[in-house]
């Protein structure tokens, strides 16, 4: 495909129950050129190693509520008693410039992004290979107490029930294969005719020179 053909960016949405691998897949995708992470605002506390402005914009509830009331978010949701939201302006600027934006959100966020920008969204759901594997991954992270692990396992059932709302589903049995699958999805969606805003002019020029 000619580099001269302008393209509108994609909102690539990744969702999964906690521990199924979407954060690892997202970090691998962000090694590729042309895609950037949508950095959400959240009211939850920082985890060890996280940085404000890189992993999330960590804010208090008063600040989050003010932004919400100003219609600054494309989507927002409450997850495990904490607020998460995606600010509108930087996403719209990236898409217009032909850059892809990656979203690591739950099913609520994915649904609201579709409502806000249906034609721009490509949604991928990541499934664990089994319930036992999911629980093992949660325990291996060694970040959460037994009570939190049990709570997340209960939450996984609710999250997984929404798998049919997504365009694609990847079962994360092998992380390298899962990353390759999502990269293939992204590559195909970048070639979708309706996203190539410069294609009509390119074809007209091509026809004129035949």
C-alpha positions in Angstrom: 0.0 0.0 0.0 1.4 3.4 -1.0 2.6 5.5 1.8 0.9 8.5 0.1 -2.5 7.1 1.0 -3.8 8.8 4.1 -5.4 6.7 6.8 -7.6 7.4 9.8 -6.3 5.9 13.0 -7.8 2.9 14.8 -9.0 2.7 18.4 -7.7 -0.8 19.3 -9.6 -1.9 22.4 -8.2 -4.8 24.5 -10.3 -6.3 27.3 -10.0 -9.4 29.5 -10.6 -10.5 33.1 -7.8 -9.4 35.4 -4.8 -11.7 34.9 -5.6 -13.1 31.5 -2.7 -11.2 29.8 -4.0 -8.1 28.2 -1.5 -5.8 29.9 1.4 -8.0 28.7 0.0 -8.1 25.2 -0.5 -4.3 25.2 3.1 -3.7 26.3 4.3 -5.8 23.4 2.1 -4.0 20.9 3.4 -0.7 22.1 6.9 -1.7 20.9 5.6 -1.4 17.4 5.6 1.9 15.5 2.4 3.8 14.8 0.5 2.9 17.9 0.3 4.7 21.2 -1.3 4.0 24.6 -4.4 5.9 25.7 -3.5 6.9 29.2 -6.6 6.8 31.4 -7.4 8.8 34.4 -8.1 6.7 37.5 -8.8 7.2 41.2 -7.1 4.0 42.3 -3.8 4.1 44.1 -0.6 3.6 42.2 0.8 0.1 42.3 4.5 -0.6 42.8 6.5 0.5 39.7 3.7 2.6 38.2 4.3 6.2 37.2 1.8 9.0 37.0 1.4 10.2 33.4 2.9 7.0 32.0 0.7 4.2 33.3 -2.3 6.3 34.4 -3.1 9.8 35.3 -3.7 9.3 39.0 -6.3 11.8 40.4 -8.6 12.1 43.3 -12.4 11.6 43.0 -13.1 15.3 43.1 -10.8 15.9 40.0 -12.3 12.9 38.2 -15.8 14.1 38.8 -15.1 17.6 37.6 -13.6 16.2 34.3 -16.6 13.9 33.9 -19.1 16.7 34.4 -17.1 18.8 31.8 -17.7 15.9 29.2 -13.9 15.5 29.0 -14.2 11.7 28.8 -14.9 9.4 25.8 -15.8 6.8 28.3 -15.7 6.3 32.1 -16.5 3.4 34.4 -16.3 2.2 38.0 -14.2 -0.9 38.5 -13.6 -2.5 41.9 -14.8 0.8 43.5 -12.3 2.9 41.5 -13.1 5.3 38.7 -11.4 5.0 35.2 -11.9 7.3 32.2 -10.5 8.1 28.8 -10.0 11.7 27.9 -11.5 12.7 24.5 -9.1 15.4 23.0 -5.8 13.4 22.7 -7.5 10.4 21.2 -9.4 12.5 18.5 -6.1 14.3 17.6 -4.2 11.0 17.2 -6.9 9.4 15.0 -7.1 12.4 12.7 -3.3 12.3 12.3 -3.5 8.6 11.3 -2.0 7.2 14.5 -3.6 4.2 16.2 -4.5 4.3 19.9 -4.5 1.3 22.2 -7.0 1.0 25.0 -6.7 -1.4 28.0 -10.3 -1.2 29.3 -13.0 -3.5 30.7 -16.2 -4.4 29.0 -17.9 -1.3 30.3 -15.3 0.9 28.8 -15.3 -1.0 25.5 -19.1 -0.6 25.3 -19.0 3.1 25.9 -16.1 3.6 23.4 -18.3 2.0 20.8 -21.2 4.3 21.7 -18.9 7.3 21.4 -16.9 6.3 18.3 -18.3 3.1 16.7 -16.6 3.4 13.3 -13.1 3.9 14.9 -13.2 1.0 17.3 -11.7 -2.5 16.8 -12.4 -4.5 20.0 -10.4 -7.7 21.0 -11.3 -9.8 24.0 -8.5 -11.9 25.6 -9.5 -15.1 27.3 -7.5 -17.3 29.6 -7.0 -21.0 28.6 -8.8 -22.1 31.8 -10.1 -20.9 35.1 -7.1 -22.7 36.9 -4.6 -20.9 34.7 -6.3 -17.6 35.4 -6.1 -18.1 39.2 -2.4 -19.2 38.9 -1.5 -16.1 37.0 -3.2 -13.9 39.6 -1.3 -15.6 42.4 2.0 -15.5 40.5 1.8 -11.7 40.3 2.2 -11.6 44.1 0.6 -8.2 44.2 -2.8 -9.1 45.7 -4.0 -10.7 48.9 -6.0 -14.0 48.8 -9.2 -12.1 49.3 -8.4 -9.8 46.3 -7.6 -12.9 44.2 -10.9 -14.5 45.1 -12.7 -11.2 44.3 -11.0 -10.9 40.9 -11.9 -14.5 40.1 -15.6 -13.8 40.8 -15.3 -10.6 38.7 -13.8 -12.7 35.8 -17.1 -14.5 35.3 -19.0 -11.2 34.8 -16.3 -9.9 32.5 -16.2 -13.0 30.3 -19.9 -13.0 29.8 -19.5 -10.0 27.5 -17.2 -11.7 25.1 -19.8 -11.7 22.3 -19.7 -7.9 22.2 -16.2 -7.9 20.7 -15.0 -8.1 17.1 -12.3 -10.7 17.8 -11.5 -13.2 20.6 -8.0 -14.5 21.4 -7.4 -17.3 23.8 -4.1 -16.6 25.5 -2.6 -20.0 25.8 0.8 -18.8 24.5 1.7 -15.1 24.9 3.9 -14.9 21.7 1.1 -16.4 19.6 -1.5 -14.1 21.2 0.6 -11.1 20.5 1.0 -12.3 16.9 -2.7 -12.7 16.6 -3.5 -9.2 17.8 -0.8 -7.8 15.4 -2.5 -9.6 12.5 -5.8 -8.2 13.5 -4.3 -4.7 13.6 -2.6 -5.1 10.2 -5.8 -6.2 8.6 -7.9 -3.4 10.1 -5.4 -0.8 8.9 -6.1 -1.9 5.3 -9.9 -1.7 5.7 -11.2 0.4 2.8 -13.3 2.7 4.9 -10.3 3.7 7.0 -8.2 4.8 4.0 -9.3 8.4 3.8 -6.8 9.1 0.9 -7.8 6.0 -1.1 -10.3 7.7 -3.4 -7.9 10.4 -4.5 -5.2 7.7 -5.1 -7.5 5.6 -7.3 -8.6 8.6 -9.2 -5.0 9.6 -9.9 -4.2 6.0 -10.9 -7.1 5.8 -13.3 -6.2 9.1 -14.9 -2.7 7.8 -15.7 -3.8 4.5 -17.3 
